[in-house]
Amino acid sequence: MKKIVLYLFAGAILFSCSKPQEKPESANISEIAEEAYTFAYPMLEHYKMMFAMAMYKESGAYEAPFNVLTNMTELSGPQDTIIVRPNNDTFYSAVWFDLRNQPYILEVPEITDGRYYSFQLIDMYTHNIGYIGSRATGLEEGAYLFAGPDWKGEIPDGISKVFRSEGQFLLALGRTQVFGPADVEKAQEVMSHYQVKSLNELLGIENTSTSDMPELPPFDPVKIQNEHFIGYLNALMSYMEPHPSEEALFSKFAEIGVGPGVPFNAESLDEETRAAINGGIERAMEKIKLESENLGIRKNGWQLVAGAFGDREAMQGKYLTRAAAAYFGLWGNDLEEAFYPETSLDAENEPLDGSKHNYILHFESDELPPVNAFWSMTMYRLPAQLLVENAINRYKIGSATGGMKFNEDGSLDIYIQKDSPGKELETNWLPAYDGLFSLQSRFYWPKEEGLDPLYAPPAVKKR
């Protein structure tokens, strides 16, 4: 399960389609390709992970077939070098739902120890269509039904809520809080009660309704970056209908061969058309990368990202933002669920460097992160963006850290340095990397006052 956010292998697998493709008549082929690729980019990135995790067993990121839940079983540590900025706060769970033949149900237990958990529901557009968990549905036991766009059956008794997906595939990405190393077994026990069932299984009907592997092209990391992306987009869209608000957009895209399920043969394109499409893709990627650098604002040295993730209503028409967010970090949470300020600069706008300085992060009593669940700050060494080995095996510090000492006035000091600040201060010590480093905050279920305006921690200062 640690491979859940692994960036897919680089080996190429070829894909081709059947019919020759007619040359588009539009004089604006390149402009249309730029717009279409911007629209498609987050879907292609999402498919990359679906193919790796649920379809291609030989991939280094394969977890389980469709409709099978997997759970992470160990906290990330310095030994984990496959993914960048690993999460040391929560265990991950994941299930890729294939809803073509019938709905599926996720059952969750009652949470009795105040532990934060959530399941983020992500569709093929990368919209967050909803949440299950501490904030969204509470800590009580529940059963949640997921249905595709074509299902017209009756909702059975005992269902807490129904989630409708615009497409036939849906990712449920779970996070379960781990209070610390001693809490691992309890967290695992909670996750053991997350259960996935088909509707037939829930109703006691023999489950003879199974889906074949979807007719989707094998993922090719090279071909999604050239004219072949049209074939991928068409194949993905065959499992969903364009939203009514996007009919005009798809009418325009049709001029370069884009359409749900439309066969596309890239080899039949003449060189002029191919060059025009690829020129549009290049411009799209330039704009996506630039936009990813401007998604947020900097406050007290911390980078804050807002408005980059959400449901269809929140992201409607924001195709460049949606693409830039996928480039910045796939599957980001809605702000209401969690947000993650990051800094690699101190109060003097100088790089954080544990080989040169000791630092302090001072919170006044009214400056502590405003959260309903918990907050943490994790140390990552740069440029690797990995956890830092240290003498006390502490990779983060926050509200769940046992024994942290507050000052008499209610303020809090966190000591950020490579060597111990002294035995009496070690409860508040976040061991730093002996070199350049980054601090990543994680604020789960922020309070309203932390969202408007968006909260930023105080600046990190030299000691």
Secondary structure, DSSP 4 states (H G I P E B T S, - for coil): -GGGGPPPP--------SSPPPPP--TTHHHHHHHHHHHHHHHHHHHHHHIIIII-TTSTT----TT--EE--S---TT--SSSS--SSEEEEEEEEE-SSS-EEEEE----S---EEEEEE-TT--EEEEEETTTT-SS-EEEEEE-TT---PPPTT--EEEE-SBSEEEEEEEEE--SGGGHHHHHHHHTT-EEEEHHHHHT-------PPP--PPP-TTGGGSTTHHHHHHHHHTTBPPPGGGHHHHHHHGGGT--TT----GGGS-HHHHHHHHHHHHHHHHHHHHHHTTSEEEETTEEEE-SSS--HHHHTT-HHHHHHHHHH-TTPPPTTTEE--EESB-TTS-B-BTTT--EEEEE-TT-S--EEEEEEEEEEETTTTB----TT---EEETTSTTPPBPTTS-EEEEEESS---GGGGGGEEEPPSSBEEEEEEEEEE-GGGBTTBP-PPPPEE-
